[in-house]
Amino acid sequence: MKLNIRDQLKRIDWAQLRRASAVPGAILFGAAFVLASVFGKEVSRKFAVQKPPVVEKVLYVGDSLSVGTFGELVSNYLVNNYRRENVAFYASCGSSPESWLSDEPVFETKCGYRELVPFQQLIYGERMRHRTPKIERLLRDQKPTIVIVQQGTNWMDRPLPDEKIGTILDRFTGTIHRNANCKIVWIGPPDSARFRRVQGRICTLIKQHQHARDPVIDSRRLTRYVNGKTGGDGVHYRSEAATEWAQRVIPILDSILPKPTRKVADADVERTIRLLDSLPVPDAD
């Protein structure tokens, strides 16, 4: 019997065949879409996890109290946290915030200097003479995300009115904020037997002229100067006393400073500073 190919083709319902074949095609397409979505999310999650951490860069500016043991211990802490190449540490004996501003005369210390910057050897001497660098250049060169300031001691023995100190503070902190996207952490002067009657005024002025989110560590609440034991001049701290001060400041810094793997909420910073402010202050003699 001879097959009639044309008659066979006529009897095939092509529309029904197309409808039947569309069902598994839709299923396959749907499955492929679901797999692509899940895989895409996994890829995005993988890349999000592998995103490189933020590199924090620290600039520290201090006076004579940071030239010696206190500065050494704090700089070691910063290097351990952020690595040597991300820390720039400067301390100039006798300096105040205006000493670091470019529109002020160059201030040359005659009583000690410490400089620890990336890729260079430490410059240090307790009786070293050295020009104090200007903050604008330091901000431009180092590009910090964190600025730590230990200043204010050398205002205590100068008859500067509150308005003058306030203006200097505004210029100093304003310069930092204009030139760097960073937070300022101010380490206030520790207790001083020689200037106990005026140290509260200086610390209050520092607090009043900081931005709301820039914490101030009131070191008076962490220290008590005893003449003959803490030091010999009523201001500067011997190595043992400076070590105790550093050991109390460093945990506070650790609680408020960000790390590459940990960001600190502003609420946590405020909680830490409120706790610090609740500590007693040494009474004036």
C-alpha positions as a Markdown table, in Angstrom:
| # | Residue | x | y | z |
|---|---|---|---|---|
| 1 | Met | 0.0 | 0.0 | 0.0 |
| 2 | Lys | 1.4 | 3.3 | -1.0 |
| 3 | Leu | 1.4 | 6.1 | 1.7 |
| 4 | Asn | 0.0 | 9.5 | 0.6 |
| 5 | Ile | 2.3 | 11.9 | 2.3 |
| 6 | Arg | 0.1 | 14.9 | 1.6 |
| 7 | Asp | -2.9 | 13.3 | 3.1 |
| 8 | Gln | -0.9 | 12.4 | 6.2 |
| 9 | Leu | 0.3 | 16.0 | 6.6 |
| 10 | Lys | -3.2 | 17.3 | 6.2 |
| 11 | Arg | -4.4 | 15.2 | 9.1 |
| 12 | Ile | -1.7 | 16.6 | 11.5 |
| 13 | Asp | -3.1 | 19.4 | 13.7 |
| 14 | Trp | -0.2 | 21.7 | 13.8 |
| 15 | Ala | -1.9 | 24.2 | 16.1 |
| 16 | Gln | -2.5 | 21.6 | 18.7 |
| 17 | Leu | 1.2 | 20.4 | 18.4 |
| 18 | Arg | 2.4 | 24.0 | 18.9 |
| 19 | Arg | 0.2 | 24.3 | 22.0 |
| 20 | Ala | 1.5 | 21.1 | 23.4 |
| 21 | Ser | 5.2 | 22.0 | 22.8 |
| 22 | Ala | 4.7 | 25.5 | 24.5 |
| 23 | Val | 4.0 | 23.9 | 27.9 |
| 24 | Pro | 7.4 | 22.3 | 28.5 |
| 25 | Gly | 9.0 | 25.4 | 26.9 |
| 26 | Ala | 7.4 | 27.7 | 29.4 |
| 27 | Ile | 8.4 | 25.3 | 32.2 |
| 28 | Leu | 12.0 | 25.4 | 31.0 |
| 29 | Phe | 12.0 | 29.1 | 30.7 |
| 30 | Gly | 10.5 | 29.6 | 34.1 |
| 31 | Ala | 13.1 | 27.3 | 35.7 |
| 32 | Ala | 15.9 | 29.1 | 33.9 |
| 33 | Phe | 14.5 | 32.4 | 35.1 |
| 34 | Val | 14.4 | 31.2 | 38.7 |
| 35 | Leu | 17.9 | 29.7 | 38.5 |
| 36 | Ala | 19.3 | 32.9 | 37.0 |
| 37 | Ser | 17.6 | 35.0 | 39.8 |
| 38 | Val | 19.0 | 32.8 | 42.6 |
| 39 | Phe | 22.5 | 32.6 | 41.0 |
| 40 | Gly | 22.5 | 36.4 | 40.4 |
| 41 | Lys | 21.7 | 37.0 | 44.1 |
| 42 | Glu | 24.4 | 34.6 | 45.2 |
| 43 | Val | 26.9 | 36.3 | 42.9 |
| 44 | Ser | 25.9 | 39.7 | 44.3 |
| 45 | Arg | 26.1 | 38.4 | 47.9 |
| 46 | Lys | 29.5 | 37.0 | 47.1 |
| 47 | Phe | 30.9 | 40.2 | 45.7 |
| 48 | Ala | 29.3 | 42.2 | 48.6 |
| 49 | Val | 31.2 | 40.0 | 51.1 |
| 50 | Gln | 34.4 | 40.3 | 49.2 |
| 51 | Lys | 34.2 | 44.2 | 49.0 |
| 52 | Pro | 37.4 | 45.6 | 50.3 |
| 53 | Pro | 37.2 | 47.2 | 53.7 |
| 54 | Val | 37.5 | 51.0 | 54.2 |
| 55 | Val | 41.1 | 52.0 | 54.8 |
| 56 | Glu | 41.1 | 54.3 | 57.8 |
| 57 | Lys | 44.0 | 56.8 | 57.9 |
| 58 | Val | 44.9 | 58.6 | 61.2 |
| 59 | Leu | 46.5 | 62.0 | 61.8 |
| 60 | Tyr | 47.5 | 62.8 | 65.3 |
| 61 | Val | 48.6 | 66.3 | 66.5 |
| 62 | Gly | 49.9 | 66.7 | 70.1 |
| 63 | Asp | 52.0 | 68.9 | 72.4 |
| 64 | Ser | 54.8 | 68.0 | 74.9 |
| 65 | Leu | 52.6 | 65.4 | 76.7 |
| 66 | Ser | 52.6 | 63.4 | 73.5 |
| 67 | Val | 56.3 | 63.7 | 72.9 |
| 68 | Gly | 57.2 | 61.2 | 75.6 |
| 69 | Thr | 55.7 | 58.0 | 77.0 |
| 70 | Phe | 52.1 | 58.8 | 76.5 |
| 71 | Gly | 52.6 | 59.6 | 72.8 |
| 72 | Glu | 54.7 | 56.5 | 72.3 |
| 73 | Leu | 52.0 | 54.2 | 73.7 |
| 74 | Val | 49.2 | 55.9 | 71.8 |
| 75 | Ser | 51.1 | 55.8 | 68.6 |
| 76 | Asn | 51.8 | 52.1 | 69.1 |
| 77 | Tyr | 48.1 | 51.5 | 69.6 |
| 78 | Leu | 47.2 | 53.4 | 66.4 |
| 79 | Val | 49.9 | 51.5 | 64.4 |
| 80 | Asn | 48.6 | 48.1 | 65.7 |
| 81 | Asn | 45.1 | 49.1 | 64.8 |
| 82 | Tyr | 45.6 | 50.7 | 61.4 |
| 83 | Arg | 49.0 | 49.6 | 60.2 |
| 84 | Arg | 52.2 | 51.7 | 60.0 |
| 85 | Glu | 51.4 | 53.1 | 56.6 |
| 86 | Asn | 48.1 | 54.6 | 57.7 |
| 87 | Val | 49.3 | 56.5 | 60.7 |
| 88 | Ala | 50.9 | 60.0 | 60.8 |
| 89 | Phe | 51.8 | 61.1 | 64.4 |
| 90 | Tyr | 53.1 | 64.5 | 65.3 |
| 91 | Ala | 53.9 | 66.1 | 68.7 |
| 92 | Ser | 55.6 | 69.4 | 69.3 |
| 93 | Cys | 56.5 | 70.6 | 72.8 |
| 94 | Gly | 55.0 | 74.0 | 73.7 |
| 95 | Ser | 52.5 | 74.0 | 70.8 |
| 96 | Ser | 48.9 | 75.1 | 70.9 |
| 97 | Pro | 46.4 | 74.8 | 68.0 |
| 98 | Glu | 47.3 | 78.1 | 66.5 |
| 99 | Ser | 50.9 | 76.9 | 66.2 |
| 100 | Trp | 49.8 | 74.5 | 63.5 |
| 101 | Leu | 47.8 | 77.0 | 61.4 |
| 102 | Ser | 49.4 | 78.2 | 58.2 |
| 103 | Asp | 48.3 | 81.8 | 58.6 |
| 104 | Glu | 50.2 | 82.0 | 61.9 |
| 105 | Pro | 54.0 | 82.4 | 62.2 |
| 106 | Val | 56.1 | 79.2 | 62.1 |
| 107 | Phe | 56.4 | 77.7 | 65.6 |
| 108 | Glu | 59.8 | 76.1 | 66.4 |
| 109 | Thr | 59.8 | 73.9 | 69.4 |
| 110 | Lys | 63.0 | 74.0 | 71.6 |
| 111 | Cys | 61.9 | 71.3 | 74.1 |
| 112 | Gly | 61.0 | 68.1 | 72.2 |
| 113 | Tyr | 59.5 | 66.7 | 69.1 |
| 114 | Arg | 58.0 | 63.3 | 67.9 |
| 115 | Glu | 57.2 | 62.5 | 64.3 |
| 116 | Leu | 56.1 | 59.1 | 63.0 |
| 117 | Val | 54.9 | 59.1 | 59.4 |
| 118 | Pro | 54.5 | 56.3 | 56.8 |
| 119 | Phe | 57.6 | 55.0 | 55.1 |
| 120 | Gln | 60.1 | 57.1 | 57.1 |
| 121 | Gln | 62.1 | 56.6 | 60.3 |
| 122 | Leu | 60.9 | 58.0 | 63.6 |
| 123 | Ile | 62.1 | 61.5 | 64.4 |
| 124 | Tyr | 62.2 | 61.9 | 68.2 |
| 125 | Gly | 64.0 | 63.9 | 70.8 |
| 126 | Glu | 63.0 | 65.2 | 74.3 |
| 127 | Arg | 65.2 | 68.3 | 73.8 |
| 128 | Met | 65.0 | 68.5 | 70.1 |
| 129 | Arg | 64.5 | 71.7 | 68.2 |
| 130 | His | 62.1 | 71.3 | 65.3 |
| 131 | Arg | 59.7 | 73.4 | 63.1 |
| 132 | Thr | 56.1 | 72.5 | 63.8 |
| 133 | Pro | 54.4 | 71.5 | 60.6 |
| 134 | Lys | 51.2 | 73.2 | 59.4 |
| 135 | Ile | 47.9 | 71.4 | 59.6 |
| 136 | Glu | 46.8 | 72.3 | 56.1 |
| 137 | Arg | 49.8 | 70.5 | 54.6 |
| 138 | Leu | 49.4 | 67.5 | 56.9 |
| 139 | Leu | 45.8 | 67.1 | 55.9 |
| 140 | Arg | 46.7 | 67.4 | 52.2 |
| 141 | Asp | 49.5 | 64.9 | 52.4 |
| 142 | Gln | 48.0 | 62.4 | 54.7 |
| 143 | Lys | 44.3 | 62.6 | 53.7 |
| 144 | Pro | 43.1 | 61.3 | 57.1 |
| 145 | Thr | 39.7 | 59.8 | 57.9 |
| 146 | Ile | 40.4 | 60.3 | 61.6 |
| 147 | Val | 42.1 | 63.3 | 63.3 |
| 148 | Ile | 43.2 | 63.0 | 66.9 |
| 149 | Val | 44.2 | 66.2 | 68.7 |
| 150 | Gln | 45.9 | 66.3 | 72.1 |
| 151 | Gln | 46.2 | 70.1 | 72.8 |
| 152 | Gly | 45.2 | 72.8 | 75.3 |
| 153 | Thr | 47.9 | 72.4 | 77.9 |
| 154 | Asn | 49.9 | 75.4 | 76.7 |
| 155 | Trp | 46.9 | 77.7 | 77.0 |
| 156 | Met | 46.8 | 77.3 | 80.8 |
| 157 | Asp | 49.7 | 79.6 | 81.6 |
| 158 | Arg | 48.8 | 82.3 | 79.1 |
| 159 | Pro | 46.4 | 85.2 | 79.8 |
| 160 | Leu | 44.2 | 84.6 | 76.7 |
| 161 | Pro | 40.5 | 85.7 | 77.0 |
| 162 | Asp | 37.9 | 83.1 | 76.3 |
| 163 | Glu | 36.9 | 84.8 | 73.0 |
| 164 | Lys | 40.4 | 84.5 | 71.7 |
| 165 | Ile | 40.7 | 80.8 | 72.5 |
| 166 | Gly | 37.3 | 80.2 | 71.1 |
| 167 | Thr | 38.2 | 81.9 | 67.8 |
| 168 | Ile | 41.4 | 79.8 | 67.6 |
| 169 | Leu | 39.4 | 76.6 | 68.2 |
| 170 | Asp | 36.9 | 77.5 | 65.5 |
| 171 | Arg | 39.7 | 78.2 | 63.0 |
| 172 | Phe | 41.5 | 75.1 | 63.9 |
| 173 | Thr | 38.6 | 72.6 | 63.8 |
| 174 | Gly | 37.1 | 74.5 | 60.8 |
| 175 | Thr | 40.3 | 74.0 | 58.9 |
| 176 | Ile | 40.3 | 70.3 | 59.5 |
| 177 | His | 36.7 | 69.8 | 58.5 |
| 178 | Arg | 37.1 | 71.9 | 55.3 |
| 179 | Asn | 40.1 | 70.0 | 54.2 |
| 180 | Ala | 39.3 | 66.4 | 55.3 |
| 181 | Asn | 36.1 | 64.3 | 55.5 |
| 182 | Cys | 36.8 | 63.1 | 59.0 |
| 183 | Lys | 35.9 | 63.1 | 62.6 |
| 184 | Ile | 38.0 | 64.9 | 65.2 |
| 185 | Val | 38.7 | 63.2 | 68.5 |
| 186 | Trp | 40.1 | 65.6 | 71.1 |
| 187 | Ile | 42.1 | 64.4 | 74.0 |
| 188 | Gly | 41.9 | 67.1 | 76.6 |
| 189 | Pro | 44.7 | 68.0 | 79.0 |
| 190 | Pro | 45.2 | 65.7 | 82.0 |
| 191 | Asp | 45.0 | 66.9 | 85.6 |
| 192 | Ser | 47.7 | 69.5 | 86.4 |
| 193 | Ala | 48.7 | 70.5 | 89.9 |
| 194 | Arg | 50.1 | 73.7 | 88.7 |
| 195 | Phe | 47.1 | 74.8 | 86.6 |
| 196 | Arg | 44.3 | 73.1 | 88.5 |
| 197 | Arg | 42.4 | 76.3 | 89.0 |
| 198 | Val | 42.2 | 77.1 | 85.2 |
| 199 | Gln | 42.2 | 73.6 | 83.6 |
| 200 | Gly | 38.5 | 73.3 | 83.9 |
| 201 | Arg | 38.0 | 76.5 | 81.9 |
| 202 | Ile | 40.2 | 75.3 | 79.1 |
| 203 | Cys | 38.5 | 71.9 | 78.9 |
| 204 | Thr | 35.0 | 73.6 | 78.8 |
| 205 | Leu | 36.1 | 75.9 | 76.0 |
| 206 | Ile | 37.4 | 72.9 | 74.0 |
| 207 | Lys | 34.1 | 71.1 | 74.4 |
| 208 | Gln | 32.0 | 74.2 | 73.5 |
| 209 | His | 33.8 | 74.7 | 70.2 |
| 210 | Gln | 33.7 | 71.2 | 68.9 |
| 211 | His | 31.2 | 69.9 | 66.4 |
| 212 | Ala | 28.4 | 67.9 | 67.9 |
| 213 | Arg | 29.8 | 64.6 | 66.6 |
| 214 | Asp | 33.4 | 65.2 | 67.5 |
| 215 | Pro | 34.0 | 63.7 | 71.0 |
| 216 | Val | 36.2 | 65.2 | 73.6 |
| 217 | Ile | 38.0 | 62.9 | 76.1 |
| 218 | Asp | 38.3 | 64.9 | 79.4 |
| 219 | Ser | 41.6 | 63.5 | 80.7 |
| 220 | Arg | 41.1 | 65.3 | 84.0 |
| 221 | Arg | 38.7 | 62.6 | 84.9 |
| 222 | Leu | 41.2 | 59.9 | 84.3 |
| 223 | Thr | 44.2 | 61.4 | 86.1 |
| 224 | Arg | 45.3 | 63.0 | 89.4 |
| 225 | Tyr | 48.6 | 64.9 | 89.5 |
| 226 | Val | 50.6 | 64.4 | 92.7 |
| 227 | Asn | 53.7 | 66.6 | 92.9 |
| 228 | Gly | 56.8 | 64.5 | 93.3 |
| 229 | Lys | 55.1 | 61.3 | 92.2 |
| 230 | Thr | 53.4 | 62.1 | 88.9 |
| 231 | Gly | 56.0 | 64.6 | 87.9 |
| 232 | Gly | 58.2 | 67.4 | 89.2 |
| 233 | Asp | 56.8 | 70.6 | 87.6 |
| 234 | Gly | 53.1 | 70.1 | 88.2 |
| 235 | Val | 52.3 | 69.7 | 84.5 |
| 236 | His | 54.4 | 67.0 | 82.8 |
| 237 | Tyr | 54.0 | 63.3 | 83.6 |
| 238 | Arg | 56.8 | 60.9 | 84.3 |
| 239 | Ser | 56.9 | 57.6 | 82.4 |
| 240 | Glu | 54.9 | 55.6 | 85.0 |
| 241 | Ala | 52.2 | 58.2 | 85.3 |
| 242 | Ala | 52.1 | 58.8 | 81.6 |
| 243 | Thr | 51.6 | 55.0 | 81.1 |
| 244 | Glu | 48.7 | 55.0 | 83.5 |
| 245 | Trp | 47.1 | 57.9 | 81.6 |
| 246 | Ala | 47.6 | 56.1 | 78.3 |
| 247 | Gln | 46.2 | 52.9 | 79.6 |
| 248 | Arg | 43.0 | 54.8 | 80.5 |
| 249 | Val | 42.7 | 56.8 | 77.3 |
| 250 | Ile | 43.4 | 53.9 | 74.9 |
| 251 | Pro | 40.3 | 51.8 | 75.8 |
| 252 | Ile | 38.2 | 54.9 | 75.3 |
| 253 | Leu | 39.7 | 55.5 | 71.9 |
| 254 | Asp | 39.2 | 51.8 | 71.1 |
| 255 | Ser | 35.5 | 52.2 | 71.9 |
| 256 | Ile | 34.9 | 55.3 | 69.7 |
| 257 | Leu | 37.3 | 54.9 | 66.8 |
| 258 | Pro | 36.2 | 52.9 | 63.7 |
| 259 | Lys | 38.2 | 49.9 | 62.5 |
| 260 | Pro | 38.4 | 48.4 | 59.0 |
| 261 | Thr | 36.0 | 45.6 | 60.1 |
| 262 | Arg | 33.9 | 47.6 | 62.6 |
| 263 | Lys | 32.1 | 50.9 | 62.4 |
| 264 | Val | 31.1 | 52.7 | 65.5 |
| 265 | Ala | 27.6 | 54.2 | 65.8 |
| 266 | Asp | 27.3 | 57.8 | 67.0 |
| 267 | Ala | 25.0 | 56.6 | 69.8 |
| 268 | Asp | 27.8 | 54.4 | 71.1 |
| 269 | Val | 30.3 | 57.3 | 71.0 |
| 270 | Glu | 27.9 | 59.5 | 72.9 |
| 271 | Arg | 27.2 | 56.8 | 75.5 |
| 272 | Thr | 31.0 | 56.4 | 76.0 |
| 273 | Ile | 31.6 | 60.1 | 76.4 |
| 274 | Arg | 28.6 | 60.5 | 78.8 |
| 275 | Leu | 30.0 | 57.7 | 80.9 |
| 276 | Leu | 33.4 | 59.5 | 80.9 |
| 277 | Asp | 31.8 | 62.8 | 81.8 |
| 278 | Ser | 30.1 | 61.2 | 84.8 |
| 279 | Leu | 33.5 | 60.5 | 86.4 |
| 280 | Pro | 34.7 | 63.0 | 89.1 |
| 281 | Val | 37.1 | 65.8 | 88.4 |
| 282 | Pro | 40.0 | 66.6 | 90.7 |
| 283 | Asp | 39.2 | 69.5 | 93.0 |
| 284 | Ala | 41.1 | 72.7 | 92.7 |
| 285 | Asp | 43.6 | 73.2 | 95.5 |
